């Protein structure tokens, strides 16, 4: 996932086609630290049955 990769659609395609490095993905997700990005990524991984441990979302949002 590069910052100019084309957005969530390209990320979903890479996940679906298993064309990603799990270690890099986890590292990028941790470095970004954006709860919205982590939630979307977690959703896609769950939807596509991808077993990966992503960073815990640190938020005080009552909806999470």
C-alpha positions as CSV (number, residue, x, y, z in Angstrom):
1,X,0.0,0.0,0.0
2,X,1.7,3.1,-1.2
3,X,0.2,6.5,-0.4
4,X,-0.6,7.0,-4.1
5,X,-2.0,3.5,-4.7
6,X,-5.4,4.6,-5.8
7,X,-7.4,4.5,-2.6
8,X,-9.5,1.8,-0.9
9,X,-10.5,0.1,-4.2
10,X,-6.9,-0.7,-5.0
11,X,-6.2,-1.8,-1.5
12,X,-9.2,-4.1,-1.6
13,X,-8.0,-5.6,-5.0
14,X,-4.5,-6.2,-3.5
15,X,-6.0,-7.9,-0.5
16,X,-8.4,-10.0,-2.6
17,X,-5.7,-11.1,-4.9
18,X,-3.3,-11.8,-2.0
19,X,-0.7,-9.4,-3.6
20,X,0.6,-7.8,-0.4
21,X,3.2,-8.2,2.2
22,X,1.6,-8.9,5.6
23,X,4.5,-7.4,7.6
24,X,4.5,-4.2,5.5
25,X,0.7,-3.9,5.8
26,X,0.8,-4.2,9.5
27,X,3.7,-1.7,9.7
28,X,2.0,0.8,7.5
29,X,-1.3,0.5,9.4
30,X,0.6,1.1,12.7
31,X,2.5,4.1,11.3
32,X,-0.6,5.7,9.8
33,X,-2.4,5.6,13.2
34,X,-5.7,6.8,11.7
35,X,-8.6,5.0,13.2
36,X,-10.8,5.3,10.1
37,X,-8.1,3.6,8.0
38,X,-7.6,0.9,10.5
39,X,-11.4,0.3,10.7
40,X,-11.7,0.0,6.9
41,X,-8.7,-2.3,6.7
42,X,-10.0,-4.5,9.5
43,X,-13.3,-4.7,7.8
44,X,-11.8,-5.7,4.4
45,X,-9.6,-8.3,6.1
46,X,-12.5,-9.8,7.9
47,X,-14.7,-9.7,4.8
48,X,-12.0,-11.5,2.7
49,X,-11.1,-13.9,5.6
50,X,-7.5,-12.6,5.8
51,X,-5.9,-13.6,9.1
52,X,-3.8,-10.7,10.2
53,X,-3.2,-8.9,13.5
54,X,-3.6,-5.2,13.1
55,X,-2.8,-2.5,15.6
56,X,-5.4,-1.8,18.3
57,X,-7.5,1.3,17.6
58,X,-6.9,3.9,20.3
59,X,-10.0,6.1,20.4
60,X,-12.4,7.5,22.9
61,X,-15.2,7.3,20.3
62,X,-18.2,5.7,22.0
63,X,-19.2,4.0,18.7
64,X,-16.2,1.7,18.7
